[in-house]
Amino acid sequence: MGNNVAIAPSRSLPVHQRKMVIVAEKKRPFADWEATLAGIAGGNTVPAYAPNHSVFTRQTESVMTSKRIPINGAAFSKKGDAVMARNKSQPEPITADQKNPPVDWAAFLAGMSRGKTILEYSEGRTVFMQGDVADSVWYLQKGKVKHAVTSQQGKEAIVALVGPGEFFGEGCLAGRPLRMATATTLTECTLYKIEKPLMMRLLHEQHDISELFVNHLLIRNMRYQEDLVDQLFNSSEKRLARILLLLSHYGKDAKAETILPGINQEHLAQMVGTTRSRVSHFMNKFRTMGFINYAGSGALTVNSGLLSVVLSD
């Protein structure tokens, strides 16, 4: 048993009580990054730093994502090769980098005859459950999917919302044996289930696909970093305002956007990390100030003025 082990659960028990079956998984060697970088002639340096020396600061770090909602009262934009902080009186969103057009993943996957399955799910369907074997990557062509983690005490927290054109479940590519969250559809969805061997082959053999997929992962990683900073340093009111702006795709157009009716205050409370009563209090406050509006169908419209809550001291 010199190999790594993957753990497969028994589906007949609850998530936190499932019996585990050990399945051998072939060990993959780690990449020798130092040797790889040492062989590169240009574009890299090897500086030596004293203890407590700043490697980079927030003002000098490159901003790579589009439609970014500012955190801690500062928004950043890139102009030429210089990155500069905007004044609070200029809360314009970051513009997207148009150098590389987005790939049509749906058309690309439609050309695959093996290793993928196209599925149509109605609202409220479970795509996979926390503790299931991670053996595939999912691509969401249409709809909205939530990722929620459930503790052993039964407490649930929404950790991510996936929108059209995004991948999820890619942890299996890094050797993760089990699903870390439950994926549930919030609307009617069209999904592509891509088997792990096919996705691994595409990433190894087609460099353009691997480059686009890595870019997707980097953007998602930056979003998770911003979410962590938001959770650590901002109040629940600011966190709620930022989440509402993200859900309404702030920065896509200079107009108010509507949030799906399927996202209720309980969902928002799980995403913010607070109680539903606190969310209800802040939502009433935002409504009184004209930052949000409710349509007759229950759909929520978010106005760009809500950004002032995020930028306030």
N, C-alpha and C positions, 0 to 999 in steps of 0.2 A: 504493500500500500504506500509506495513512495510517491504517488501522484497526489495532486490536489483533489479535493472532494467537492462534488456538487450535491446539494441536498434537495431531494424531491419530496413534497408533502403528500399526505393522504387527504384527498378532497372530501372525505366523509366527516371530518372534524372541523370545528371552528378554526379560524386563522391562527389564534394564539395557542391552540391545543393540538395542532396537527402532528401526527407521528412522522418522523423523518426517515427516509430511506437513503442510504449512502450510495451515490453513483460516482464511479471513477471518472475523472476528467483529465485529459492529457495536459501536462504542465508545459507552459510556453516560456521560453527564456526571456529575460528582461533585455531591452535594448541598451547598448553601451553608448549613452549619449556623449560622454566625454570623448570617447574615441571617434565618434561621428563628427562632433564639432571640431576636434583637432585636425580633421582632414579637410576642413573647409578653409579655402585660402582667403576669402574676403567676406565682409559683412558681419564679422563677429570679433569681439575683443575679449580679453581675459583680465579685467581690472581686479585689483586687490583692495579691499576695504577694511578700515579699522572698525572695531566694535562700535555699535550705535551710529554708524554712518548711514545716511539716507541713500538708498539705491535710486529711488525716484520719488517724486511728490505728486500729489493729486493734480497740480496745475500742469505738470509736464507729461503725465501719462496720456497716451493716445486714446482717443475715443473712437470706437469701431462700430458701435451699434446705432441704429436709426430709431426714431420715435422714442427717444429715451426720456423718461420722466426724471427730473432732477431730485436729488436727495440731499438732505442737510443744507438746504437753502442755496444751492449753486447749480447752474446749468452750464454745460460746456458745448462749444461748437468748434469745428475745424475749418480754418480758412488758410488755403495754401498749405504750407508745411508747419504753420504755427498753431498751437492749441491755446485758446484763451478762455478765461472765465467770463460769462456774461454778467452784466449788472442785473440786480433784481428787478429793475424797471424794464428789462428786456427779456421776458420769459418765452422767447420764441423757441420752438422745438428744434432739435437737431435734424439736419437734412440727411437723407439717406445717400450712401455712396452708390452712384449709378455706374461705376466702372464695369462691374460684372453683372450682366442681366441675370435674373433668377432662372433656374432650370425648371422646366416643366416636368416635375417628377411624375405626375399622373400619366402623361404621354409616354415617358420613358419606361415606367413600370408596366404600362399596357402592352408594350412590345415584348415583355418577358412571358414565355410560355410555361415555364416551370418554376417552382419555388416560391410562388406568391399566390395569394387568394384575395379576391375582391369581396367585401362584405358590406351589406346594408343593415344598419342597426337603427332601431327606433329609439325614442327618448327613454332614458332610464335603464338601458341595457348595460350589463357588466361586460367589459371587454376582456379583462383579466382581473384576478383577485390577488391581494397581498398574500405572499407565500406560494403562489403558483410557480411552476418551473418556467424559467426565462429562456425560451428557445426561439424567439422571433422578434423582429423589429416591426413597429407599426407606423404607417404613414396615413395621416388624416387628410383626405381630399376635401371633404365638406363636413361642416358641423362644429361641435364643441365638445370636448372631453375633459372631465375633471380627474385629477389624481388626488386620492385621499389616503392617509395613513391612519390605522386604528391601533390604539394601544391595547395592552392586555386587560386593562380596566374598561375597555369599550369606548374610550374617548376618541373622537374622530377629528382630524385636522386636514383641511385641503391644502396641499403643498404646491399645486400647479394647475393651471388651466391651459389646455392645448387647443390651438385654433387651426383653421385650414392651412395646408401647406407645411405643417410641422410633423416631425417624427417624434415618437416616444417609445419607451421600452428598449432603448438602445444599450442599457446596462449589460445585456447578455453578451455584447461584443467585447466587453472588457473582462469577461469571465464571471460575471455575477450569476450565481445559480438560480436565485429566486427573485420573484417580483417584490419590490420594496413597498409598493403601494397598490391600491385598487383603482383601476381606470373605469369610469362610468360615463356614458354619454349623457349630455345635457340637452341635446337636440337630436333630430334625425341626422345620422352620420353615414358617410361613405368612407370606408377604411380599406387600406391595403395591408395585408399581413404578409411580411417578407420573412421567409425562413432564414435562420441564422447562417447556414452554409452559403446561401445565395448572396446575402449581404456581405459576408466576409470575402467572397470571391470578387464581387464588384469593387470593393474597396482596394483589394490587392491588385487587380488587373486593369482597372480603368481609373487613371490618375485624375481625370477631370471630375469624375463622380466623387472620388475620395476627397478632393480639394473642396468641393461644394459641401460635402457632408461635414468635414472638419470645420468649415466656416459656420455651419449651422450649430455645431456643438460649442464653438467659441462664443457665439452670440448668446446662446442659452446659458453658458457658464457665467458670462458677465451679468446677465439678468439675475442669476442666483446670488452672485456677490452683492449686487445692489439690494436685493431683497433682504439679505443678511444684515447689511449696514442699516437699512430702514428699520428692521426689527430691533436692532440693538440700541439705536440712538434716537429714534423718533417716537413721538407720542402716538397713542392709538388713533387719535383724530387725524394726524398727518398720514399715518399708515393707511387708513381708510380712504382718505382723499387720493392718495397715490394709486391705490388699487382700482378705484373707480375710474381714474384717468387712463390707466392701462387697459382696463376692460372696455373702455369706450374708444380705444385706438387713438388716443390723443396724439396729435402731430401728423396724422395721415392727411387730414384736410383741415382747413381753417373754419370748422363749423362743429356744432354739437353732434355727438354720436349717441346712438341708442344701445343700451346694454340688453342682452337677451332676457326675456321674462323669466326664464328658468333659473336665473341666479337670484336667490332671495337673501334676506337679511341673515339667516342662519348660515348660509354659505359664506357671506361676507365676514361674519364673526369668526368662522373657522380660518379664513384666510388672514385676517388681521391679527388673530390671537387674543381676542377679548370676548366679552359676553354679548349676547344678542341685545340686551337692554342698552348697553353702551352704544352699539351700532345704531339702534333705533333713535337714541338721543342725538347722535351726530347727524344722522340722515334728516331728522326733522330740522336741525339747525341749518344744514346745507340747503334744504328746501326753502326755508324762510329767507335765506340770503340770496336765493335765486340761482344757486349753483346747480341744482338738479330739479327735474320735473318728472312727474308720473303721468303717463298717457292713460287713456281709458282702458286699454288692454292690460295695464299693469307694467308695461315696459318702462324702463327708466332711461331718461335722457340726461346726459352729463354735459354741462356747459364749461367752456375753457376757463371761465373765471375761477373754477375750483382750484386751479394751479396756485392761486394766491395763498391758499391754506398750506400747501406744501412748502412754499417759499417763505412763509412768515417765520419770524424768530420766536 
